[in-house]
Amino acid sequence: MSGYAEDEDEAGGLRKIIHVDMDAFFASVEQRDDPALRGLPVAVGGSSGRGVVAAASYEARTFGVRSAMASGKALRLCPELIFVKPRFDAYKAVSQQIRAIFLDYTPHVEPLSLDEAYLDVTDDLKGIGSATRIAELIRARIRAETGLTASAGVSYNKFLAKLASDQNKPDGLCVIRPGEGARFVAGLPVRRFHGVGPRGAEKMAALGIETGADLVLKDLAFLRAHFGSMGDYLYRAARGIDLRAVRADRPRKSVGGERTFHQDLSSGPVLRETLDDIVDIVWERIERSAACGRTVTLKLRYSDFTTLTRARSLPAPVAGKPEFARIGHALLDELLPLPQPVRLMGLTLSALTGRETDRPPPDEGAQPLLL
C-alpha cells in the first residue's frame, strides 16, 4: 500500500511520545469519592430538560450513554442512570496530581484538558530506557496515588499516540512502533481519527472512504476538493504522519467552544437558542480561566463542510456575559437567513489579556462543548 515508505522515513529519527488519557475521568472521580456509586451507571451533568451529560461511567456507556448527549435521551437509554453535579474543583485537584507525576519523567508535557496530555520522553531523564516502560510506570503511579485508571498510547508522533491511547480502553496500553504507523491507520475506521465526527464519517462513506486503507488511496487534490483545508490533515493522517512537536505550557490564544448537531439546523429561532446554550458554557469557561479578551468570533460550518467565521473586536475587553452574548447574537443575526443549514456552531473570545488558570487550548480549533 502506498504510504509505507513515507511512514518509515518519518519514523527514522522521530520522538518518543506518550498520550495519557484518564478513563471516564469526571465520573471515575465521583465513583472514587462516593463508594455508593461504584459499579453503577453514573452521569456527570444536569438531569433537567436542557441538561447535558458531561461524562459517563463505563457502566452507563454499556447502555449507549455518551458525553455531550442530552440528559433526556440518556435517561431513556438508561432509566437507572444516576446524575451527579460536576465538581470542577475536585477534578482540577486530581488533574494537578497527575500533572505532577508526568513532570517527574519529563518537562515536555502538553495538556489537552484536565484528563489528557501528551508527553515527549525522548530524552529519558531517569534512564529508564523505554518509552513503553515509562508509560507503564506512569499508569501505575496514577493508580497508586489517585485511585484512578489511565490508558496510554506510545508512538513516534502525536497523532498515532492519541489513536493508540484509545485502542485498549479502559485501563489499557498500546504501542505503535516506528514503521508501523501507516499499517495501523489502514485498519482503523475513519471515525476514529481525531476531528472526524459522525457527519464527516457519513460524507466519507458516501465517497467510498470508510477506513484508513480507503483514505490513503485518495490523492491530495481529491481530499482538498471535498474537505477543504481538512484535506491536508486527512492526507497526512492516512499515512501516519504528524510533525507537530509536544509544546509545554503554550499560551492560550482563545477561549471558546463549539457544538456539532445531530441534525443540520437552519431555523433562526433554533439557532439563537442554541447560541444561548453555547454562551452559557463558554462564559463559564472564560470565568474559570480568568481570561479577558476584545474579540468575539462566531463560527458556522455548513452542511457541505464549508466554514464561515465572523468576528467583532472592541477597543476594550468584553465587559461581561451580557455583552459577550449580545455580540454573538449580532454576528448571527447579520448572517440570517442562512443560505444552507449548518452542522456546527461555535463562539470564541480571543485577543486575550488575562492570565490563564485553567487549561491550555486543544490541538485544533475551539474546545468542543459538553452539549
WOQUI-V157372 format. One record per backbone hydrogen bond with DSSP energy under -1.0 kcal/mol. NH is the residue of the N-H (numbers start at 1). CO is the residue of the C=O. E is the energy in kcal/mol with one decimal. If there is no record, write none. Layout:
NH;CO;E  NH;CO;E
//
This chain:
4;1;-1.2  7;3;-2.3  8;4;-2.5  9;5;-2.4  10;6;-2.5  11;7;-1.7  12;8;-1.0  14;11;-1.3  17;155;-3.1  18;119;-2.8  19;153;-2.8  20;117;-2.4  21;151;-3.0  22;115;-3.0  23;149;-2.1  28;24;-3.2  29;25;-2.4  30;26;-1.9  31;27;-2.3  32;28;-2.2  33;29;-2.4  34;30;-1.5  37;34;-2.5  38;35;-1.3  40;37;-1.9  43;82;-3.0  44;55;-2.8  45;84;-2.4  46;52;-1.0  51;48;-1.8  53;69;-2.8  54;44;-3.4  55;44;-1.3  57;42;-2.8  61;57;-2.0  62;58;-1.2  63;60;-1.5  64;61;-1.7  65;60;-1.6  68;53;-3.3  69;66;-1.3  71;51;-2.4  74;70;-2.2  75;71;-2.4  76;72;-1.6  77;73;-2.1  78;74;-2.2  81;78;-2.2  82;41;-2.4  84;43;-2.6  91;87;-1.9  92;88;-2.7  93;89;-2.0  94;90;-2.0  95;91;-2.4  96;92;-2.1  97;93;-1.5  98;94;-2.3  99;95;-2.6  100;96;-1.9  101;97;-1.4  102;98;-2.1  103;99;-2.4  105;102;-2.2  106;102;-1.5  109;107;-1.6  110;118;-2.8  112;116;-2.5  113;116;-1.5  117;20;-1.9  118;110;-2.3  119;18;-2.7  120;108;-2.2  121;16;-2.5  124;121;-1.1  127;124;-1.8  134;130;-2.0  135;131;-2.3  136;132;-2.1  137;133;-2.4  138;134;-2.5  139;135;-2.4  140;136;-2.1  141;137;-2.4  142;138;-2.5  143;139;-2.0  144;140;-2.3  145;141;-2.9  146;142;-2.1  147;143;-1.4  151;21;-2.8  152;172;-2.2  153;19;-2.3  154;174;-2.3  155;17;-2.6  161;157;-2.1  162;158;-2.4  163;159;-1.9  164;160;-2.6  165;161;-2.0  167;164;-1.2  174;152;-1.7  176;154;-2.9  180;177;-2.5  184;180;-2.5  185;181;-2.7  186;182;-2.1  187;183;-1.0  188;185;-1.7  190;210;-1.7  192;189;-2.1  193;190;-1.8  196;193;-2.1  201;197;-2.6  202;198;-2.0  203;199;-2.4  204;200;-2.3  205;201;-2.5  206;202;-2.0  208;205;-1.7  209;204;-3.1  212;188;-2.1  213;186;-1.8  215;211;-2.2  216;212;-2.3  218;215;-1.8  223;219;-2.1  224;220;-2.7  225;221;-2.1  226;222;-1.7  227;223;-2.5  228;224;-1.7  230;227;-1.5  231;228;-1.9  234;230;-2.4  235;231;-2.3  236;232;-2.0  237;233;-2.9  238;234;-2.2  239;236;-1.3  240;237;-1.8  241;236;-2.4  255;349;-2.4  257;347;-1.7  259;345;-3.3  261;343;-2.6  265;342;-2.8  271;267;-2.5  272;268;-2.5  273;269;-2.1  274;270;-2.4  275;271;-2.4  276;272;-1.8  277;273;-1.6  278;274;-2.1  279;275;-2.7  280;276;-2.2  281;277;-1.8  282;278;-2.9  283;279;-2.7  284;280;-1.5  285;281;-1.8  286;282;-2.5  287;283;-2.5  288;284;-2.2  289;285;-1.8  291;286;-1.9  295;350;-1.9  296;312;-2.5  297;348;-2.6  298;310;-3.2  299;346;-2.7  300;308;-2.9  301;344;-2.1  302;306;-2.8  303;341;-2.0  305;302;-2.2  308;300;-3.2  310;298;-2.2  312;296;-2.2  314;294;-2.4  318;293;-3.1  324;320;-2.3  325;321;-2.9  326;322;-2.6  327;323;-2.4  328;324;-2.1  329;325;-2.6  330;326;-2.1  331;327;-2.4  332;328;-2.0  333;329;-3.0  334;330;-1.6  335;332;-1.5  342;265;-3.1  343;301;-3.2  344;301;-1.3  345;259;-2.1  346;299;-2.4  347;257;-2.3  348;297;-2.1  349;255;-3.1  350;295;-2.8  353;292;-3.3  369;258;-2.7  371;369;-1.9
//
